[in-house]
């Protein structure tokens, strides 16, 4: 089979397409013929080996030669003990632990997969698992009368989060670069901010909930952006930033009646299927900016890393 592989951390030029053996599913695993896979920021981090937590399992060299965790496709074979799926089933899921989605076939734990909804294409389904889980958990607590800010709102998780927060009745402020302001408005954001020209932590009105998808400021700046009893959650960022939020942020927040912390995203179908249901029902839109072929994975990763993608980017193999 054809797969995009790399052996050293670095830029997209480290990636290449190779013919490699088709994997065999072990006990509790499913072999999926990949139809589509979406690109996540976690793919870029694992390619670069930065932040440091992206090197877990492979400090000097990648633990997995093939990236790509959000996949959608058809079951080709199942390992022993698999009971929920059989050959030919259409499935989707987030194989963050094993990765391998940038390939014609990949093995995925049975527990990470769900039946693909009939109302979604393979490409649409592949956008949901990781970004959807982050958006659902990151906007929990949003509701009528609450001010919500989403930083990094123009990408995959952010585009879902805007819609979920607005659907809850919250007043939503979306932050990203100037090229995404109109897009974020189209998703329902009440206000938009270009982070290059305005610091959202210095606004006149603090927020009840901040979901930060690109954390890089100080703990005290984030605390300043919150109302009393407000909550700040970040997903990703440099190791020093995350440590400061977990330690200093936790202490400073408690002293001032605010909650600052890192969102520990729960994985698995129960945490992303509710968003798929909303998408099928037409309550939340799926926005695919561009699609690429398997041999264009380096270009796709670079496009996402440059911050240009409006919503999700998808690799189509089917």
Secondary structure in CASP SS format (residue, H / E / C, confidence):
PFRMAT SS
TARGET T0000
AUTHOR 0000-0000-0000
METHOD secondary structure of the structure
MODEL  1
X C 1.00
X E 1.00
X E 1.00
X E 1.00
X E 1.00
X C 1.00
X C 1.00
X C 1.00
X C 1.00
X C 1.00
X C 1.00
X H 1.00
X H 1.00
X H 1.00
X C 1.00
X E 1.00
X E 1.00
X E 1.00
X E 1.00
X C 1.00
X C 1.00
X C 1.00
X C 1.00
X C 1.00
X C 1.00
X C 1.00
X C 1.00
X C 1.00
X E 1.00
X E 1.00
X E 1.00
X E 1.00
X E 1.00
X E 1.00
X E 1.00
X E 1.00
X E 1.00
X E 1.00
X C 1.00
X C 1.00
X H 1.00
X H 1.00
X H 1.00
X H 1.00
X H 1.00
X H 1.00
X H 1.00
X H 1.00
X C 1.00
X C 1.00
X C 1.00
X H 1.00
X H 1.00
X H 1.00
X H 1.00
X C 1.00
X C 1.00
X C 1.00
X C 1.00
X C 1.00
X C 1.00
X C 1.00
X C 1.00
X C 1.00
X C 1.00
X C 1.00
X C 1.00
X C 1.00
X C 1.00
X E 1.00
X E 1.00
X E 1.00
X E 1.00
X E 1.00
X E 1.00
X E 1.00
X E 1.00
X E 1.00
X C 1.00
X C 1.00
X C 1.00
X C 1.00
X C 1.00
X C 1.00
X C 1.00
X C 1.00
X C 1.00
X C 1.00
X C 1.00
X E 1.00
X E 1.00
X E 1.00
X E 1.00
X E 1.00
X C 1.00
X C 1.00
X C 1.00
X C 1.00
X C 1.00
X C 1.00
X C 1.00
X C 1.00
X E 1.00
X C 1.00
X E 1.00
X E 1.00
X E 1.00
X E 1.00
X E 1.00
X H 1.00
X H 1.00
X H 1.00
X E 1.00
X E 1.00
X E 1.00
X C 1.00
X C 1.00
X C 1.00
X C 1.00
X C 1.00
X C 1.00
X H 1.00
X H 1.00
X H 1.00
X H 1.00
X H 1.00
X C 1.00
X C 1.00
X H 1.00
X H 1.00
X H 1.00
X H 1.00
X H 1.00
X H 1.00
X H 1.00
X H 1.00
X H 1.00
X H 1.00
X C 1.00
X C 1.00
X C 1.00
X C 1.00
X C 1.00
X C 1.00
X C 1.00
X C 1.00
X E 1.00
X E 1.00
X E 1.00
X E 1.00
X E 1.00
X C 1.00
X C 1.00
X C 1.00
X C 1.00
X H 1.00
X H 1.00
X H 1.00
X H 1.00
X H 1.00
X H 1.00
X H 1.00
X H 1.00
X H 1.00
X H 1.00
X H 1.00
X H 1.00
X C 1.00
X C 1.00
X C 1.00
X E 1.00
X E 1.00
X E 1.00
X E 1.00
X E 1.00
X E 1.00
X C 1.00
X H 1.00
X H 1.00
X H 1.00
X H 1.00
X H 1.00
X H 1.00
X H 1.00
X H 1.00
X H 1.00
X C 1.00
X C 1.00
X C 1.00
X C 1.00
X E 1.00
X E 1.00
X E 1.00
X E 1.00
X C 1.00
X C 1.00
X C 1.00
X C 1.00
X C 1.00
X H 1.00
X H 1.00
X H 1.00
X C 1.00
X C 1.00
X C 1.00
X C 1.00
X E 1.00
X E 1.00
X E 1.00
X E 1.00
X E 1.00
X E 1.00
X C 1.00
X C 1.00
X C 1.00
X C 1.00
X C 1.00
X C 1.00
X H 1.00
X H 1.00
X H 1.00
X H 1.00
X H 1.00
X H 1.00
X C 1.00
X E 1.00
X E 1.00
X E 1.00
X E 1.00
X E 1.00
X E 1.00
X E 1.00
X E 1.00
X E 1.00
X C 1.00
X C 1.00
X C 1.00
X C 1.00
X H 1.00
X H 1.00
X H 1.00
X H 1.00
X H 1.00
X H 1.00
X H 1.00
X H 1.00
X H 1.00
X H 1.00
X H 1.00
X H 1.00
X H 1.00
X H 1.00
X H 1.00
X H 1.00
X H 1.00
X C 1.00
X C 1.00
X C 1.00
X E 1.00
X E 1.00
X E 1.00
X E 1.00
X C 1.00
X C 1.00
X C 1.00
X C 1.00
X C 1.00
X C 1.00
X H 1.00
X H 1.00
X H 1.00
X C 1.00
X H 1.00
X H 1.00
X H 1.00
X H 1.00
X H 1.00
X H 1.00
X H 1.00
X H 1.00
X C 1.00
X C 1.00
X C 1.00
X C 1.00
X C 1.00
X C 1.00
X C 1.00
X E 1.00
X E 1.00
X E 1.00
X E 1.00
X E 1.00
X C 1.00
X H 1.00
X H 1.00
X H 1.00
X H 1.00
X H 1.00
X H 1.00
X H 1.00
X H 1.00
X H 1.00
X H 1.00
X H 1.00
X H 1.00
X C 1.00
X C 1.00
X C 1.00
X C 1.00
X C 1.00
X C 1.00
X E 1.00
X E 1.00
X E 1.00
X E 1.00
X E 1.00
X C 1.00
X C 1.00
END
